[in-house]
Amino acid sequence: MTYYYTYVLQSLKDNKFYVGYTKNLENRIEEHNNGKVSSTKERRPLELVYSESCLNQNDALRREKYLKTAYGKQYIKNRIKTYLMG
């Protein structure tokens, strides 16, 4: 079975978040940290702080879009509150 992942990276340079989705989470994080993704190239290094798995691409894309909204950003901050406090 193929899974799709919605993920949140945090820049260790500016502490901002990046939300995306992918079929291969490990490879995608590596691409981000190797400067192969233009939107995060100047914000490296990045650390995975949250991920969700979905059974199909449409669900992962829909979740990515939600997490980029104001409500979604608040959801992420609440989900990783302990991490952010540490």
N, C-alpha and C positions, 0 to 999 in steps of 0.2 A: 504494500500500500504506500502511496506517495503522500507525504504531508507537505503542507505549505506553512511557513512560519512568518508571523508578524513579530517584529522585534523593535526594541528601543535601545539605541546606543547613547552613551553620554560621552561627550568630549572631555578629555582630561585637561585640555588647553583652556576652554572657555566655560566648561560645565553645562553647556546647552545639550539638549536632546535631539536625536535624529530618529525618525520612525520610518520603517520600511517593511517590505515583505519579500520572501524568497523561498525557493524550493530547497536550497542547500545553505543552511544557516552558517555552518562553520566556514565554508568557502566565502560566503558573502562578507562575513566579519573580516576575514583575511584581506579581501579586496578593499574594503574600507580602510584598513590600517596600512595597506601598501600603497595608498594614494591613487587607486584605480577608479574611485568614485568621485566625480568632480564636486558634488555638493558637500562632501566631507573632507576633501583633500587637504584643505588648510586648517582643519580642526583636529587633526590627529595628535596624539593617539586617542582611540575610542575604545570604550569598554561596554560590553553587553550588560545591561542592567535589568532587562525584562524581555520575555518572549512568550508567545502563545503558539500553539500548533492548531492547524485547521485541516479538515479533510479535503478541501478543494480550494482552488485558486480564487474563485469569486468571494468566498467567505474571508480569506486572508486579505484580499484587496479591500473589501468592505470594512474590515476591522482596522486596517491601516488608515483608511480615510477617517474613520471615527476617532482614532487616537490622535489625529492631527487637529481635531477641533478643540475648542476651549474646554468642553466637557471631557473629552478624551485626555487632554493634558492633565486635568485635575484628577482623573481616574488613575493615571500613571503615578502622579505624585502621592496619592493615597496608598496605592499598592506597594510602593517602594519607600514609604515614609521612614522606616527604620534604617534603611540603607542611606538615605539622604541625611539623616540625623547623625550618622556615624562618621 
